[in-house]
Amino acid sequence: MRVLILGAGGQLGTELISCFPEDEVIAAYRSDADLAVPESLQRLVLDAAPDLVVNCAAMTAVDRCEAEPELAEAVNATAVGVLAASAGEVGAHLVTISTDYVFDGEKVGPYLESDIPNPQSAYGRSKLRGELLAGKDATIVRTAWVCSRTPPNMVLTVLRLLEAGTPLRFVDDQIGSPTFAADLAVVVAALVRMRYPGVVHATNVGSVSWFDFVQEIARQAGFDPSTVEAIRTDQLDPPRPAPRPANSVLRSDVLPSLGIEAMRPYEAALAALLADLGR
């Protein structure tokens, strides 16, 4: 197969490249196509003429999306529609990555693929619009709290702050599903080969607050977890412009039905990443 991966320099794209050892991978970086320029995306797909298009590229800076909603819409939504149309022209299957932020966070318990989205931020709205523009035949993979050896992400940021001795204050009233790109890439690659049509949730097993996650990072990295202070979202200074869902835990009913093994617990994935970083 010819597999075109957009966002190949990002966290997931970097890991995904190695998941197709017997296929021809075309790695597209930011310099190869501008998601805000539809013509460049169309040209990229038509020139590559791939069998599969995997879109790992997005505008993920949540607060910037709140400040620049038009740009967020262009990158996270319009661009996906262009990719879907272009993939259709060459007979390619589209896979695009979405987010837990399509939900409002008010549910008690984890969100399933069958739950109705209700995004509260410009980022979440743009990603949901991208899901719709991808079309009913596309594979849409919702994930959350992605970490890896490729910056920027929470694990690398926390390690840097711990090493600098910076006081850490993290919210304990937002819970979610930490996801590690190395594990996520394996699941995405399996879905790519299946050309599954529809929405799939894919995260590592387990849920945790940001505060507890940062404490776990500190503990596993050999720092004192008691140096991390718990605060509420309304104590953030300065306040964050974009609203965050209080509960964005994702669970999948689809992956077991497809025979795809659940991703390992996030604690084990964190330990593997820290070992890879030499911690």
C-alpha positions in Angstrom: 0.0 0.0 0.0 0.9 3.6 -0.4 0.2 5.4 2.9 0.2 9.2 3.1 0.7 10.4 6.7 0.0 14.1 7.3 1.6 15.5 10.5 4.5 13.1 10.2 6.6 15.3 12.5 4.1 15.3 15.4 3.7 12.9 18.3 1.5 10.3 16.6 2.8 10.8 13.1 6.4 10.1 14.3 5.4 6.8 15.8 3.0 5.8 13.0 5.7 5.9 10.3 7.3 2.7 11.6 4.0 0.8 11.8 4.0 0.1 8.0 7.3 -1.7 7.4 6.0 -3.5 4.3 4.3 -0.6 2.8 5.4 2.6 1.0 5.0 5.5 3.5 4.8 9.0 2.3 5.6 11.3 5.3 4.1 14.8 4.9 5.4 17.5 7.2 4.2 21.1 7.8 6.5 22.3 5.0 4.9 19.9 2.5 1.3 21.3 2.8 -0.4 24.0 4.7 -3.7 22.8 6.3 -5.0 26.4 6.0 -4.5 26.4 2.3 -6.9 23.9 0.6 -5.0 23.9 -2.7 -1.8 22.7 -1.1 -3.6 19.7 0.5 -5.4 18.8 -2.7 -2.2 18.9 -4.6 -0.4 16.8 -2.0 -3.0 14.0 -2.1 -3.4 14.0 -5.9 0.3 13.9 -6.5 0.9 11.1 -4.0 -2.1 9.1 -5.2 -2.1 7.0 -2.0 -4.3 4.0 -1.0 -4.6 5.4 2.5 -4.5 9.0 3.9 -3.9 9.3 7.6 -4.4 12.8 9.0 -2.5 13.3 12.2 -2.1 17.1 11.7 -4.2 19.6 13.6 -4.3 22.8 15.5 -4.3 21.5 19.0 -3.4 24.6 21.1 -6.8 24.8 22.8 -6.5 28.4 24.0 -5.1 29.6 20.7 -8.1 28.0 19.0 -10.4 30.0 21.4 -8.6 33.2 20.3 -8.5 32.3 16.6 -11.6 30.3 15.9 -11.5 31.0 12.2 -8.0 29.5 11.9 -9.1 26.5 14.0 -12.0 25.9 11.7 -9.8 26.1 8.6 -7.2 23.7 10.0 -9.3 21.3 12.0 -12.5 21.2 9.9 -12.2 22.6 6.3 -8.9 20.9 5.8 -10.4 17.5 6.7 -13.2 18.1 4.2 -10.6 18.9 1.5 -8.7 15.7 2.4 -11.9 13.6 2.2 -12.7 15.0 -1.3 -9.2 14.6 -2.5 -8.9 11.0 -1.1 -12.2 10.3 -2.9 -10.7 11.4 -6.2 -7.9 8.9 -6.0 -9.9 6.1 -4.3 -8.0 6.4 -1.0 -9.5 5.7 2.5 -9.2 8.6 5.0 -8.3 8.2 8.6 -8.4 11.4 10.8 -7.6 11.9 14.4 -10.1 13.7 16.7 -10.4 14.5 20.4 -12.2 14.0 23.7 -13.0 17.8 23.6 -16.0 17.0 21.4 -17.8 16.2 24.7 -19.0 18.6 27.3 -17.6 16.7 30.3 -20.9 16.5 32.2 -21.5 12.7 31.9 -20.9 10.5 34.9 -18.7 7.7 33.6 -16.6 7.3 30.4 -17.8 8.5 27.0 -18.5 5.8 24.4 -18.6 6.1 20.7 -22.4 6.2 20.8 -22.5 9.2 23.1 -23.7 12.5 21.6 -21.0 15.2 21.3 -21.5 18.6 22.7 -18.3 20.6 22.5 -17.8 23.7 24.7 -14.7 25.2 23.1 -13.7 26.5 19.7 -11.2 23.6 19.5 -13.8 21.0 20.3 -16.3 22.5 17.8 -13.7 22.6 15.0 -12.7 19.0 15.6 -16.4 17.9 15.6 -16.9 19.7 12.4 -13.9 17.9 11.0 -15.4 14.6 11.9 -18.6 15.5 10.0 -16.6 16.7 6.9 -14.6 13.5 6.9 -17.7 11.6 5.8 -19.4 8.4 6.8 -16.8 6.2 5.1 -13.8 7.7 7.0 -12.2 6.3 10.1 -12.4 8.8 12.9 -10.2 8.1 15.9 -10.9 10.1 19.1 -8.1 10.1 21.6 -6.9 12.2 24.5 -4.0 13.6 26.6 -1.4 12.3 24.1 2.2 11.9 25.4 5.4 10.7 23.7 9.1 11.3 23.2 8.2 14.0 20.7 7.6 17.5 22.2 5.4 19.2 23.3 3.5 17.1 25.7 2.7 16.9 29.4 5.3 14.2 30.4 8.2 16.2 28.8 6.9 19.5 30.2 6.6 18.1 33.8 10.0 16.5 33.6 11.6 19.8 32.6 9.8 21.6 35.4 10.7 19.0 38.0 14.4 19.1 37.0 14.3 22.9 37.3 12.7 22.7 40.8 9.7 24.7 39.6 6.7 24.5 42.0 3.9 22.5 40.3 0.2 23.2 40.7 -2.2 21.0 38.7 -6.0 20.7 38.7 -7.6 17.7 40.4 -11.2 18.4 39.0 -10.5 17.5 35.4 -10.2 13.7 34.6 -9.2 12.0 31.4 -7.4 9.2 29.7 -3.7 9.6 29.2 -2.6 8.1 25.9 0.8 7.3 24.7 1.6 7.7 21.0 3.6 4.5 20.6 0.5 2.5 21.7 -2.0 4.7 19.8 0.0 4.2 16.6 -0.4 0.5 16.7 -4.2 0.8 17.1 -4.5 3.4 14.3 -2.4 1.2 12.0 -4.7 -1.7 12.6 -7.8 0.5 11.9 -6.1 1.8 8.8 -5.7 -1.7 7.4 -9.3 -2.6 8.2 -10.6 0.7 6.6 -13.2 0.8 9.4 -15.9 3.3 8.6 -17.0 5.3 11.7 -15.9 6.7 15.1 -13.5 4.8 17.4 -12.2 5.8 20.8 -8.6 4.9 21.5 -6.7 5.6 24.7 -4.6 3.7 27.2 -6.5 1.9 29.9 -7.2 3.9 33.0 -8.4 7.4 34.0 -6.9 10.0 36.2 -6.9 13.7 37.1 -4.2 16.0 35.8 -2.9 16.3 39.4 -2.7 12.6 39.9 -1.1 12.1 36.5 1.6 14.6 37.3 2.2 13.0 40.7 2.6 9.6 38.9 5.1 11.1 36.4 7.1 12.6 39.4 7.0 9.3 41.3 8.1 7.1 38.3 10.8 9.6 37.4 12.3 9.6 40.9 11.0 12.9 42.2 9.0 13.6 45.3 5.3 13.5 44.2 4.3 15.5 47.3 5.9 18.6 45.7 2.9 18.7 43.3 0.0 20.8 44.6 -3.6 20.1 43.8 -5.8 23.0 42.8 -9.3 23.5 41.3 -9.8 24.8 37.8 -11.3 28.0 39.1 -8.0 28.6 41.0 -5.9 28.7 37.8 -4.0 32.0 37.5 -4.3 33.3 34.9 -7.6 31.6 34.0 -7.5 29.5 30.8 -9.5 31.1 27.9 -10.9 27.8 26.6 -13.3 25.7 28.8 -12.0 22.2 29.5 -14.4 19.2 30.1 -14.4 18.1 33.7 -14.7 14.5 32.5 -13.2 13.5 29.2 -12.6 9.8 29.9 -13.0 7.8 26.7 -13.9 4.1 26.5 -14.3 2.0 23.3 -17.1 -0.4 22.5 -15.8 -0.6 18.9 -12.2 -1.9 19.4 -13.2 -5.1 21.2 -15.8 -5.8 18.5 -13.1 -5.6 15.9 -10.7 -7.9 17.8 -8.2 -5.1 18.5 -6.5 -5.6 21.8 -6.9 -2.9 24.5 -4.0 -0.6 25.0 -2.0 -1.2 28.2 -2.6 0.8 31.4 -1.3 4.3 31.2 1.0 3.7 34.2 2.9 0.9 32.2 3.0 3.1 29.1 4.4 5.9 31.1 7.1 3.6 32.6 8.1 2.5 29.0 8.3 6.1 27.9 10.5 7.2 30.8 12.8 4.2 30.2 13.0 5.3 26.5 14.0 8.7 27.7 16.7 7.2 30.0 14.8 8.0 33.2 
